[in-house]
Amino acid sequence: MKKRTYKFFVTALFVILLLILVSCTEKTETKTHDENIQTIEAVLQNNLTGPDDELKQILKGEGKLEALGQYEENLYKDYFADETSYQEYISSYGSVLWIEPIRNEYKLEVKNIEYEKSDSKEIIYNFSIELQYRKNGSESSEVETVNGQANLNEEHKIEDMLIRIEEPWSTFGG
């Protein structure tokens, strides 16, 4: 009888320890997942909502390049893994994205972002953005889907980001 009770106790203890271990691992993975999404979302919200008054003033004023560089640094730099990844992002996206919307008087707003972590060993997220855009002075707006991908490191910093912006940017130019 003692042997049977001992085996039951050992088995129950092993199951409890296994459940605790799985629970802790799951919480860590969820926390990491959330921190990665927070990083991606901050960059996308900053870059695809607006233009804000500060950016408009910078583009109208003198000393544009210096002020624009500081503006972009304040919005994006902390979210990138290193200087190279930050520079690649702002040279492809950053304020570059705002040229046509500002020129053609459009206002943009991120309505929703969906994320999907890839099955890769690397930390890669695919995202899909519902982007609303409206011409200044207009009551009606349109919503387009913009897709992309972000690669992050263990410190939850972006190493590379791709935003597929064909639509609605073709609308802004015409």
N, C-alpha and C positions, 0 to 999 in steps of 0.2 A: 504494500500500500504506500509506503514511504517513497519507494522508487517511482511509482506512478505519479504521485503528487509532485515530486521533484521534477520529473520530465515535463509535467504540465506547467509548473512554475517557470522553468527555463524557457519553454516555448512561448508562453505568454509574455515574458520579459523581452525576449527577442523580437516579437511582433510589435510591442510597444516602442522599443528603441528604433525599430525600422520605420514605424509611422512618424515618430518625432523627427528622424533624419530626413524623411521625404518631405515633411511639412516645412522644415527649415530651408531646405533646398528650393522648394517651390516659392517661398516668400522672398528669398534672395533673388531668384530669377525674375519674379514679378517686379521687385523694386528696381532691378537693373533695366528691365524692359521699360518701366515707367520713366526712368531717368533718360533713357535713349529717346523715347518719344517726346519728352519735354524739350530736349535739345532741338530735335528736328522741327517740332511745332513752333518753337520760338523763332527760329530762322524763317520758316515759311510765313508765319503771321506778320513778322516785321517786313518781309520782302514783298508780300502780296496783298497787303491792306494799305490803302491810301490813294493817292499820295498825301502825306501829312503836310501841314503848313510849314514846318521847318524845312523840309526838302524843297518845297516850292520857293521859299525865300532864298535858300542857298543857290538854287539854279538861276534866280533873277539877279542876285547880288554880285559884287566884285569879289575876287579871290575865291572863285568857285572851287577850284581843284583842291585847295587846302581845306576849305570848309567841308567839301564833299567827302574828302578822305577821312576827316575826323568824324563826320556823321556816320559813315559806313563802319568805321572802327567801333564806335559806341554801340551800334546795333548788332554787329555780327562777330567781331573778332573773338570774343570769349567762348564762342560755341565751336570753334575750329581747333583741330589738333595741333596745327603749327602754322607758321607764316605762309608756307607754300600753299596749303589747302585753303587758307583764308584768301590769299591773293587770287587763286584760281577761281574761287567762288565769286568774288566781287567783280572780277574782270569779265565773267560770263553772265552774271546775274546782277546782284547788288543794285546800284542805281541805274545800271544799263537797262534794266527791265522797265524803268519808268519813262524813258525817252518818248515812246509813242503814246502811252496813256496820257502823259502830261501835255504833249503837243496837241493831241486831239481831244483834250478835256474829258477824260474818263476817270471815274472813281472806281476802285476795286475793293472787294471785301471777301475774305475767306469765310465761307459759310460752314464748311465741314471738311475734316480731313480723316481719311481711313488709312490705317497702317496694317501692314502684313510683314512679319519677320520672315526672311528667307530661310530655307533649310541649310544654307551654307554654314561652314565652320566659322566664317567671318561674320561680323555683326553688320548685317545688311537689312535694311527695311525698304520695302516698296510702299509708296503712298499714292493716294488719289485725293485730289482737292476739288471740292465744289467751289468754284470761283465766280462770284457775282460781279458783273460790271455794268456800269450805268454812265451814260453821257451826262455831264453836268447840265442841270436845268431840265432834265427829262424825268418823267414820272416812272417810265418803264425801265426794267433792267433785264438782263439776260444772265444765264448761268451756264458756264462751260466746265468741263472736267479737265483738269490738268494733272498729269501723272509724273512720277519721278522715282528716284531711288537715292538713298543716303547710306553711306558706309561709315561706321563709327568705330572708335577704338575702345579699349577697356575703360578709359576714363570718361566715357560718354561724350566724346568730342568728335566732330565730323571730320573725316579724312577726305571724303569726296562726296559731292552731291550733284545729281543730274535732275533738271526740271525740264520736262518736255512741254514747251510753251507755244507750239504752233498756233493753237486756238487758245485764247481769243486774240492773240497779238496780231494776227492777220486782219482782224476786224478794225483794230485801232489805226492802222495805216490807211484804211480806205474809207 
